[in-house]
Amino acid sequence: MTEEEFRADLLASTASRAEVQSCGMREAFVIEVLARLHDAGEVPDAEPCAEILVGHRGRKLEIDAWALDEADGSLNLFVAIYNGNAPNPASLTLTEAKEHGFNRLLGIFEQAWEGWLTNNIEESRPLWSLARRILGVPRPTSVRAHVLSDRPASERIREIPAEQTKGRIEATFQIWDLTRLKRIHEAHSVRDDLIVDFSDLPGGGLPVLPASVDSGDYVGYLSVIPGEVLANIYARHGSRLLEGNVRTYLGRSGRVNKGIAATILKEPTKFFSYNNGIATTASDVTIVARDDGSFVVTSASDLQIVNGAQTTASLAAALRDKTLMPGMVFVPMKLSVVSPIAAEDLIPQISRFANSQNSVRPSDFFANHEFHRRMEEMSRRILAPGVSGSQIQTHWYYERARGQHLNDQAGMTGPQKNQFLLLNPKKQVVTKTDFAKVECCFNLEPDITCKGAEKAFTSFAERITDEWRDEWKRSGYSDDWFRTAVARVILFRAAEACISKEPWYEGGYRAQIVAYTCARLVKFALDQAGSGGLNYLKVWAQQSAGAVLLKQIGRIGEAMARVLHNPPVSGRNVSEWAKQQGCRKAALEAKVPAVKGMEDWIITGDERRAIIREQRTAGLVDQSLDAVTQVLSHGETYWQSLREFCQAKRILSPFDEKALVPACQIPRMLPTEIQAARLLHLIERAVGAGWQAD
C-alpha cells in the first residue's frame, strides 16, 4: 500500500466515523487516530476535550483530547493538525508542529498549573475538568505532548528534545504523522520508533551473555541492568514499554510493591538477590563484541517489558523521589530478541509463561479467546437485511485485529475492492474494544464503560470467559445472539448521533451521556409490566433505531445529562463522577418520560425466554458441527501423535482412548459429536502438559 492509498483509507474511515457519530471531521479524525494508537499500545485511552481559546496574556491554547496514564503517572495531551481532503498536503515541519501544536498544549498545561483556567472558564466544560485534574493530587510525573496529523512529517525531524514545564515537570514530544501511522498499521504488534540506546553505559553498552541457539526467529540473552538505567528508560518511554505485559503498575499500596520500595530504600545492595528480575523482548538489537570476547548491546528496537512492570515502575518512582542511589541497585534481565514475523505468536506466549508464577486472570489473555474467532466467523457469514428498498445485503464486519478490514483489501483490483466495500462498508466495521464498551452499557454497567476501553474490555472479558466454561451458556452465542449484539451497536451509534443533535446538548461529555443513556434505555424497557426487554431482533430487521426509539433516546439522554452534571459533591469532575457506582445508581433510578409507541419495541418475558432457548439450542448444534469439523481438519497422523504423547504422560482416560480410535483412522472412521468435543478438550490438556503438534 502506498502512503497516498493509506491516507485515502484513513480519511475514508474518518468520514465514516463522522457520519456514524454525527460529529465534525476533525473530531472524527482525532477519535480514529487515537483508537488506532491505543490498539497499538502507543497511548492510553483518551478523553475528548476539544478547545481553542485565548489564554492569559493572549497566549493561544488548543487541545483535542487528553489521557492520564495510570502505569507511569504521565499526562498525555493531544492536538490535531488536520489537512482533510486537500490533495498533496505539504510535509509538516517542526516549526509548524511547535507553533500550532506543542506550544499550545504546553500553554494548556501551564495555565492550568497556575490556576488561570479553573478561574476563567465554566465548570461545565471538559477543559475545566482537565485543569482541575492537573491541580489535583498526585501531580503528573511528566507531560507527553502529541501532535496528530494526516500529513507526512518533514524528513529533517529526527528527535525533539524534552523540556521542563513550570513546576519542573519534564515534557516530551511526539508527532504521529501519516508515515508513522502507516508503519504502525503495517507492523501490527511491533512498536513504532521505540529504540533504546545503551551506548552511553560504561564499557560502551549493556553486557549480555548469549543464552540460546539461534533458531532464525528467536535469540536469547541474559544480563544485569543497573537500576537507575532501567528507571531512566521507563521515565523516558513510560508505559509504551509495557505492551506485552498483562498488567500495568499497581501502585505503592500493594504488599509486593511496598516490599520493592523498602528494599530500594533500606537494602539496595540486596535488590539483586531479593528480586526475580524482568523479562523483556525486542525486535532487533545491535551487538558489539569486545576485545575480551564478551558482548554488549548498544541499542534495542521495540523493547518491551513482558514481566517486571512492578519492579520497573517502582524503580522509576524511587528515581523521582531521589531514593534510588546510583550504582547500588542491579536487576536481573532476560532479553528475547524476536523477529517481527514471529512476534505476533511468540510475544503473547512469552508474556503468558513469564507471568504464570503470579496471579493472572484468564481474562488478561482474552484478546486471543475463541469468542473473537466465533464473532469473526459469524460476521463474515451473516448478511444484514437490505434497507430502504435496497436489494444489496451487507455484513457487519467484526475486526478481531486492528486493520483487518483494510488488510483484507490488499492485492485486490479496483473493481474487487469496490465490491468488497459494497458488502463490508466502513460504517459497519466494529472493533472488539468498541464492542466491549457497547456490551457493558447494555449490561447496565455504564460506569465501567466510562472508565475507558481497557476497563470495559477487561470487564467484558471476565464475563465471557466465565460463561464460556459452561457449555449451556456458551451455546447462547449463536447466530441470533450475533444479530442482537449488532442491534445493540446500532442503538449505541444511534444514541451518539441523536444526542449530538439534541437542543439541550451543550457540548462535552457526550461519551458519558451516551453510555448512561443506553443503560437507562435497557432499564426503562425492563421496568415495563411483563417486559422481557428491548426487541433487539426488530432493530436488526430494520437496521436502525426508528423514530420512536430515537425520540425515547433523546428524552432519556436529557435526564442522564442532568444526573451527570449534578454530582453530589459540588465541583466534582463530571468524567470522574461518571465512573462511580453512585452515579450509576442515581442514573438507573432517575425518572424518565415514556414516548408514545415505545411499547412496540419491547418484548414480553415469555418471548424473551423463548428466544434464549432457541439461541442456545441452535448454538449447541453449531458447536457440535464445529467440533467435528475441527477434528476432521487435523487428520489421522495428528491424532496418532497426540495419542502417543498422552499415553507417555498418562493423561488419557478410558473415554479419551475410545474417542481416539476413530480419530486415528480418519477418514475411514469418523468420531461422533460427543467424541469430537472430548478430543478438543484433550488437545487443551496435552498442550498444557507440553505437547507441540508437528
Summary of the structure (lengths in Angstrom):
residues: 694
radius of gyration: 27.1
end to end distance: 34.5
largest distance: 85.6
contacts: 2204
relative contact order: 0.07
helix: 53%
strand: 16%
